[in-house]
Amino acid sequence: MIMLVYIFYRTDQWNTRSSEDLVYIGTNKEASIKKLMKLEDDPITEEQAADLRRMNQSQCSGLSYEWVIEPCRVNQLHK
């Protein structure tokens, strides 16, 4: 069985790979976005959320940070 997880990174405003900070791993993309919109420090904004839903990264938000989602397939072993 294959499970899909979503890895959420906060990045600099250019989405530079070396700036990625792992923030959250979730199994439901929409529920994870909504949860991260409630962060006290550097939450996902409405504009960024729309970008994430559409293309798995935010861009041109005018803030000092952006977001990237990396969908990842995980194999689950069964006995």
DRENVEXLUM-905228 format. One record per residue: residue number from 0; x, y, z of N, C-alpha, C in turn. Coordinates in steps of 0.02 Angstrom, whole numbers, padded with zeros to 5 digits. Atoms other than C-alpha are relative to their C-alpha. Example, Ala and Ser with C-alpha at 12.3 -4.5 7.8 and 13.67 -1.06 7.14 Angstrom:
// DRENVEXLUM-905228
ZAVEX resi    n_X    n_Y    n_Z   ca_X   ca_Y   ca_Z    c_X    c_Y    c_Z
ZAVEX    0  00045 -00059  00000  00615 -00225  00390  00045  00060  00000
ZAVEX    1 -00042 -00059 -00003  00684 -00053  00357 -00039  00055  00037
// end
This chain:
// DRENVEXLUM-905228
ZAVEX resi    n_X    n_Y    n_Z   ca_X   ca_Y   ca_Z    c_X    c_Y    c_Z
ZAVEX    0  00042 -00059  00000  00000  00000  00000  00045  00062  00000
ZAVEX    1 -00038 -00062  00005  00064  00174 -00044 -00039  00055  00037
ZAVEX    2  00029 -00056 -00036  00031  00323  00070  00034  00064 -00025
ZAVEX    3 -00027 -00064  00021  00054  00504  00015  00005  00046  00060
ZAVEX    4 -00009 -00049 -00053  00127  00628  00139  00022  00065 -00032
ZAVEX    5 -00018 -00066  00024  00156  00814  00118  00050  00031  00048
ZAVEX    6 -00053 -00029 -00040  00317  00891  00180  00000  00075 -00013
ZAVEX    7  00005 -00072  00006  00303  01078  00214  00065  00033  00023
ZAVEX    8 -00061 -00038 -00014  00457  01189  00207 -00015  00074 -00002
ZAVEX    9 -00001 -00073  00005  00473  01374  00245  00067  00018 -00031
ZAVEX   10 -00060 -00019  00035  00600  01456  00129  00009  00075 -00001
ZAVEX   11 -00008 -00072  00011  00673  01625  00089 -00047  00021 -00056
ZAVEX   12  00048 -00025  00049  00577  01736 -00032  00014 -00024 -00072
ZAVEX   13 -00016  00026  00066  00664  01654 -00182 -00009 -00076 -00004
ZAVEX   14  00010  00073 -00004  00619  01475 -00130  00065 -00038 -00011
ZAVEX   15 -00065  00031  00006  00804  01433 -00122  00002 -00066  00038
ZAVEX   16 -00002  00067 -00031  00829  01248 -00088  00040 -00001  00064
ZAVEX   17 -00044  00001 -00059  00969  01281  00037 -00031  00038  00059
ZAVEX   18  00032 -00036 -00055  00853  01393  00139 -00059 -00038  00031
ZAVEX   19  00058  00037 -00024  00720  01259  00167  00006 -00020  00073
ZAVEX   20  00006  00022 -00070  00669  01235  00349 -00062 -00044  00004
ZAVEX   21  00056  00046 -00007  00560  01083  00379 -00044  00024  00058
ZAVEX   22  00047 -00024 -00050  00405  01141  00472 -00051 -00053  00020
ZAVEX   23  00056  00045 -00015  00275  01004  00458 -00003 -00056 -00051
ZAVEX   24  00014  00056  00045  00235  00833  00384 -00071 -00021  00015
ZAVEX   25  00070  00018 -00009  00052  00793  00356 -00023 -00050 -00052
ZAVEX   26  00027  00048  00048 -00055  00663  00269 -00059  00028 -00039
ZAVEX   27  00056 -00033  00035 -00192  00783  00213  00023  00071 -00017
ZAVEX   28 -00027 -00064  00022 -00135  00932  00109 -00042  00059  00025
ZAVEX   29  00043 -00056 -00019 -00285  01045  00143 -00001  00011  00076
ZAVEX   30  00001 -00006 -00073 -00294  01008  00330  00067  00028  00025
ZAVEX   31 -00066 -00024 -00021 -00107  01040  00344  00008  00074 -00015
ZAVEX   32 -00003 -00071  00017 -00119  01207  00253 -00039  00041  00052
ZAVEX   33  00042 -00036 -00049 -00260  01262  00370  00034  00003  00068
ZAVEX   34 -00036  00001 -00064 -00158  01209  00522  00058  00050  00000
ZAVEX   35 -00058 -00044  00004 -00005  01305  00464 -00019  00074 -00010
ZAVEX   36  00024 -00069  00004 -00110  01460  00431 -00011  00029  00070
ZAVEX   37  00011 -00022 -00069 -00133  01468  00621  00065  00008  00040
ZAVEX   38 -00063 -00009 -00035  00053  01476  00663  00007  00072  00026
ZAVEX   39 -00011 -00067 -00027  00103  01623  00772  00055  00037 -00038
ZAVEX   40 -00057 -00030  00035  00268  01654  00680 -00001 -00022 -00073
ZAVEX   41 -00004  00013  00072  00268  01666  00489 -00050 -00052 -00023
ZAVEX   42  00050  00048  00023  00103  01577  00454 -00009  00003 -00075
ZAVEX   43  00020 -00002  00070  00040  01532  00282 -00056  00051 -00007
ZAVEX   44  00052 -00051  00012 -00061  01681  00217 -00052 -00028 -00049
ZAVEX   45  00052  00021  00048 -00220  01667  00113  00028 -00004 -00071
ZAVEX   46 -00030 -00001  00067 -00121  01714 -00044  00048 -00059 -00009
ZAVEX   47 -00046  00056  00004  00014  01586 -00006 -00038 -00067 -00002
ZAVEX   48  00040  00061 -00001 -00118  01453  00030 -00028 -00015 -00070
ZAVEX   49  00026  00009  00068 -00196  01481 -00142  00055 -00026 -00046
ZAVEX   50 -00057  00024  00040 -00024  01460 -00223  00017 -00073  00016
ZAVEX   51 -00017  00068 -00020  00011  01302 -00122 -00051 -00050 -00027
ZAVEX   52  00052  00045  00026 -00155  01224 -00173  00009 -00011 -00075
ZAVEX   53 -00005  00002  00073 -00121  01264 -00356  00066 -00030 -00025
ZAVEX   54 -00064  00020  00028  00066  01232 -00377  00052 -00023  00051
ZAVEX   55 -00044  00027 -00053  00140  01167 -00212  00057  00047  00020
ZAVEX   56 -00048 -00049 -00025  00240  01326 -00184 -00032  00069 -00003
ZAVEX   57  00024 -00069  00002  00204  01506 -00142  00055  00041 -00032
ZAVEX   58 -00050 -00044  00031  00289  01648 -00233 -00027  00070 -00005
ZAVEX   59  00016 -00071  00009  00292  01836 -00246 -00050  00026  00051
ZAVEX   60  00047 -00021 -00051  00200  01861 -00081  00019  00068  00030
ZAVEX   61 -00023 -00063 -00029  00304  02014 -00035  00024 -00006  00071
ZAVEX   62 -00024  00013 -00068  00353  01935  00130  00072 -00024 -00002
ZAVEX   63 -00069  00024 -00003  00525  01879  00188  00005 -00076 -00002
ZAVEX   64  00001  00073  00001  00472  01697  00177 -00052 -00025 -00049
ZAVEX   65  00048  00034  00043  00383  01578  00059 -00007 -00072  00026
ZAVEX   66  00013  00069 -00019  00320  01399  00072  00007 -00046 -00060
ZAVEX   67 -00005  00052  00051  00355  01240 -00027 -00029 -00064  00030
ZAVEX   68  00025  00066 -00021  00262  01074 -00016  00033 -00051 -00045
ZAVEX   69 -00028  00056  00037  00349  00915 -00067 -00044 -00062  00013
ZAVEX   70  00038  00061 -00008  00225  00773 -00094  00048 -00060 -00003
ZAVEX   71 -00045  00057 -00003  00308  00608 -00051 -00040 -00064  00009
ZAVEX   72  00033  00066 -00006  00248  00430 -00080  00040 -00043  00047
ZAVEX   73 -00031  00042 -00050  00285  00315  00065 -00029 -00071 -00006
ZAVEX   74  00023  00070  00002  00275  00126  00049 -00011 -00024  00071
ZAVEX   75  00015  00030 -00065  00192  00041  00196  00007 -00075 -00006
ZAVEX   76 -00010  00072  00001  00247 -00135  00233 -00056 -00034  00039
ZAVEX   77  00052  00039 -00034  00116 -00263  00280  00028 -00068  00016
ZAVEX   78 -00022  00067 -00020  00144 -00426  00373 -00035 -00053 -00040
// end
